[in-house]
Amino acid sequence: MSTQIAVRLPDDTVSQMDALVAAGDVANRTELVSVAIQRELRRRAAERDAAVLRAKGADDDLDGLVDWVTGHFEIERD
């Protein structure tokens, strides 16, 4: 099931989206918007998980790996 929504985007952003569609990089605008939103949702979930690990610390046999990842992992911000 899906829900249709309306969004307003800057003309330049839509032009860039249309160029990706024309080049065949994505099937259509909907696919590009959906992929971008899903990526952002995963990024935010990872950021929350990293915050929990920093606050509570590791709690299993992967402690060394978790400590390394939380010390070397950076979240890209736009």
FIMIVO-207495 format. One record per residue (C-alpha): residue number from 1; y, x, z. Coordinates in steps of 0.001 Angstrom, whole numbers, plus 524288, in hexadecimal, padded with zeros to 5 digits. Layout:
residues N
[pt NUM, [Y, X, Z]],
...
This chain:
residues 78
[pt 1, [80000, 80000, 80000]],
[pt 2, [80DD1, 804A2, 7FDB6]],
[pt 3, [81B7C, 8000D, 800D8]],
[pt 4, [826B1, 8010B, 7F771]],
[pt 5, [8335B, 80683, 7FCFC]],
[pt 6, [84078, 80988, 7F6F4]],
[pt 7, [84754, 81676, 7F949]],
[pt 8, [8540C, 81C0B, 7F447]],
[pt 9, [853A7, 82A33, 7EFFF]],
[pt 10, [85E3C, 832F0, 7EA6D]],
[pt 11, [85EAB, 8331E, 7DB96]],
[pt 12, [85BA5, 841B2, 7DB6D]],
[pt 13, [84F5C, 83FA2, 7E384]],
[pt 14, [84A9E, 834DF, 7DA63]],
[pt 15, [84D79, 83D7D, 7CE93]],
[pt 16, [8453D, 84853, 7D47C]],
[pt 17, [83A61, 83EB1, 7D77A]],
[pt 18, [83ABD, 8399F, 7C985]],
[pt 19, [839D9, 84786, 7C46F]],
[pt 20, [82D63, 8499A, 7CC57]],
[pt 21, [827C1, 83CFE, 7C6D2]],
[pt 22, [82B97, 840D5, 7B8F6]],
[pt 23, [82547, 84E31, 7BAB4]],
[pt 24, [818C0, 847CB, 7BF38]],
[pt 25, [8196B, 84DEB, 7CCBF]],
[pt 26, [81834, 84062, 7D2E4]],
[pt 27, [813DE, 83379, 7CD1F]],
[pt 28, [81FF7, 82BF8, 7D136]],
[pt 29, [82AFC, 82B23, 7DB28]],
[pt 30, [82273, 82385, 7E48C]],
[pt 31, [81863, 82E64, 7E51E]],
[pt 32, [822D2, 83890, 7E7CD]],
[pt 33, [8293B, 830A1, 7F293]],
[pt 34, [81C0B, 82D6C, 7F8AB]],
[pt 35, [817A0, 83BA1, 7F89C]],
[pt 36, [82495, 8400C, 7FE6E]],
[pt 37, [823F5, 83600, 8095E]],
[pt 38, [815C9, 83937, 80C71]],
[pt 39, [81923, 847B8, 80CF9]],
[pt 40, [82470, 84502, 8163E]],
[pt 41, [81BD0, 83CA9, 81F04]],
[pt 42, [81191, 8478C, 81F9F]],
[pt 43, [81C34, 85197, 82284]],
[pt 44, [8215A, 8497C, 82DBD]],
[pt 45, [813A7, 84782, 83339]],
[pt 46, [8113A, 8562B, 83295]],
[pt 47, [81E2F, 85898, 83953]],
[pt 48, [81A53, 84F45, 84457]],
[pt 49, [80D06, 855D3, 84592]],
[pt 50, [8134C, 8633F, 84636]],
[pt 51, [81CA1, 85E89, 850CE]],
[pt 52, [81131, 8596F, 858DE]],
[pt 53, [80A0E, 8665E, 8576C]],
[pt 54, [81636, 86DEE, 85B71]],
[pt 55, [8184F, 86533, 8673F]],
[pt 56, [80A40, 863EE, 86BF5]],
[pt 57, [80422, 8702A, 86676]],
[pt 58, [7F6D3, 871AF, 86079]],
[pt 59, [7EB14, 86C17, 86786]],
[pt 60, [7DEA3, 87083, 860C9]],
[pt 61, [7D776, 87BCE, 85A82]],
[pt 62, [7E1B4, 87CA4, 84FBF]],
[pt 63, [7EC65, 880C9, 85942]],
[pt 64, [7EF16, 88D91, 85232]],
[pt 65, [7F05A, 8870E, 844FB]],
[pt 66, [7F915, 87C48, 84A4D]],
[pt 67, [801DA, 88635, 8510F]],
[pt 68, [80334, 88DE8, 8446C]],
[pt 69, [80611, 881D7, 83C1F]],
[pt 70, [81049, 87C5C, 8456D]],
[pt 71, [816EA, 889A4, 845B3]],
[pt 72, [81708, 88B6F, 836F1]],
[pt 73, [8183D, 87DA2, 83189]],
[pt 74, [825A4, 8795E, 82CBE]],
[pt 75, [8295B, 86BAF, 8288B]],
[pt 76, [831A1, 86B5A, 81C2F]],
[pt 77, [83DC0, 8630B, 81D9B]],
[pt 78, [8456A, 85E00, 81227]],
